[in-house]
């Protein structure tokens, strides 16, 4: 997140003690901690909502691909209407031959 070394932290602490004073420093630290916590929580919520939207978009894309595959498979596997009529004619012819 922040690349702060011990020297930078020491300098920030020293400036905070001088500006705010040692009496109000714990209250300032708590206040800053709350703001950081809220900012992190907001960022996590935002990231989570983006992941949900991305997942839904991916699912919609996969669903569309699957529907296309099923439609293609139906066209390839299932006989056409002309083929069905030819099969029915042959079936009735064989049935008529068996009866006679």
C-alpha positions in Angstrom: 0.0 0.0 0.0 2.3 2.7 1.2 6.1 2.2 1.1 7.0 4.0 4.3 10.1 3.0 6.1 10.9 3.5 9.8 12.5 6.9 9.1 9.4 8.3 7.4 7.1 7.0 10.1 9.4 8.5 12.8 9.3 11.9 11.0 5.5 11.7 10.6 5.1 10.9 14.3 7.4 13.7 15.3 5.5 16.2 13.2 2.2 15.0 14.6 3.4 15.3 18.2 4.6 18.8 17.5 1.5 20.0 15.6 -1.3 18.2 17.5 0.4 17.7 20.8 0.8 14.6 22.9 -2.5 15.0 24.6 -4.7 14.9 21.5 -2.5 12.5 19.5 -4.4 9.2 20.5 -7.7 10.8 19.5 -6.1 11.8 16.1 -4.7 8.3 15.6 -8.1 6.7 16.3 -9.8 9.1 13.9 -7.2 8.4 11.1 -7.6 4.6 11.8 -11.4 4.9 11.3 -11.0 6.7 8.1 -8.5 4.2 6.8 -10.8 1.3 7.8 -13.8 3.0 6.0 -11.7 3.6 2.9 -10.6 -0.1 2.8 -14.1 -1.4 3.4 -15.4 0.9 0.6 -12.6 -0.3 -1.8 -13.4 -4.0 -0.9 -17.2 -3.4 -1.5 -16.4 -1.7 -4.8 -14.1 -4.5 -5.9 -16.6 -7.2 -4.9 -19.4 -5.5 -6.9 -17.1 -5.3 -9.9 -16.3 -9.0 -9.5 -20.0 -9.8 -9.4 -20.7 -7.9 -12.5 -17.7 -9.5 -14.3 -18.9 -13.0 -13.2 -22.5 -12.2 -14.4 -21.2 -11.0 -17.8 -19.0 -14.1 -18.1 -22.0 -16.4 -17.2 -24.2 -14.6 -19.8 -21.5 -15.1 -22.4 -21.1 -18.8 -21.5 -24.9 -19.2 -21.6 -25.0 -17.7 -25.1 -22.3 -20.0 -26.3 -24.0 -23.0 -24.9 -27.3 -22.1 -26.6 -25.5 -21.7 -29.9 -23.8 -25.1 -29.4 -27.1 -26.8 -28.6 -28.8 -25.2 -31.6 -25.9 -26.4 -33.9 -26.1 -29.9 -32.4 -29.8 -30.0 -33.0 -29.4 -29.1 -36.6 -26.7 -31.7 -37.1 -28.2 -34.5 -35.1 -32.0 -34.2 -35.7 -33.2 -35.1 -39.1 -34.9 -32.4 -41.2 -38.6 -32.4 -42.0 -38.0 -34.0 -45.5 -36.0 -36.7 -43.9 -38.7 -37.4 -41.4 -41.3 -37.7 -44.1 -39.1 -40.1 -46.0 -38.6 -42.2 -42.9 -42.4 -42.2 -42.2 -43.1 -43.3 -45.8 -40.6 -46.1 -45.6 -42.1 -47.1 -42.3 -45.6 -47.2 -43.6 -44.4 -49.1 -46.7 -42.8 -51.8 -44.5 -45.9 -51.9 -42.3 -48.1 -52.4 -45.4 -45.8 -55.2 -46.7 -45.9 -57.0 -43.3 -49.7 -56.8 -43.3 -50.0 -58.3 -46.7 
